[in-house]
């Protein structure tokens, strides 16, 4: 199944411009549909379980605003770098060449790291225990699995040895953690 998904993404990413643009819309929509529940559901779970906010005002803002700012900044910086080489964040319409500048010099997926930081900021802002300690960590795990088992094999297939060498030099999360 994994190979079928990798091959599907590869076929679209290497197809004509019209197909890539069409797939970009659907890919962005799918990403939104899969991501939004991890942001919205914690509010309902917290209410259903009658969990109190774990940070009171103004501490929730003191913690959350810098996190949301840093996360948004990292996402926007990454998107700007992709756009400068005529690519999108959607794997169906990637940049035509390997991007190793800007935040990509420090992390293989800085856009997603920015989203993780932003999601933590939202959770702290809402004082949501389940957002900060369950939903965002679960989203991070699922995203890393997707990146390791779907996106990276497609990148290796499309970009070859250049991407394999890049993987050796730049960590997925930008830290010197072994094996990630």
Residue, then its C-alpha position, 0 to 999 in steps of 0.5 A: x500500500x505504501x509503495x502505491x501511495x508513493x508511486x501515486x504522488x510521484x506520478x502527479x509530482x512529475x506530471x504536467x503543470x495542469x495536473x499538478x495544479x489540479x492536484x494541488x487544490x485537492x491536496x491542500x483540501x485533504x491536508x486541511x480536512x486531516x489537520x483541522x480536527x487535531x486543532x478543533x476536537x480538543x476543545x470539544x474533548x476538554x468540554x466533554x470531560x469538563x477539563x479546566x484550562x490548565x493555564x490562566x490568563x494572562x499566562x496563556x497569552x504569554x506562552x501562546x503568542x510567541x509560539x504562534x508567532x514563531x510557528x507562523x514565521x517558520x511556515x511563511x519563511x518555508x513557503x516563501x522559499x518554496x515559492x521563490x523556486x516555483x513550488x508549493x508545499x503540497x507534495x503534488x506540486x513540489x519545487x522542480x529542484x531540491x531546496x536546501x536554503x533558508x530553513x531547509x538548511x536546518x530541517x528537511x521539513x521546516x514547514x511542518x515544524x512551524x505548524x507543530x509549534x503553531x498548534x502548541x501555541x493554539x493549545x496553550x492559548x485555549x488552555x487545552x490539556x488535550x490539545x497540548x498533551x494528546x492531539x498535537x503530539x499525536x499529530x506530530x507522530x502521524x506527520x513524522x510517519x507520513x514524512x518518513x514513509x510516504x514523502x521521503x521515499x517519493x523525494x528519493x525517487x524523484x530527486x535521487x542521490x541528491x536527496x539521499x545526500x541531503x538527508x545525511x546532512x540535514x535532520x528531519x527536525x533540525x536537531x542532532x537526534x540520532x535516527x530521525 
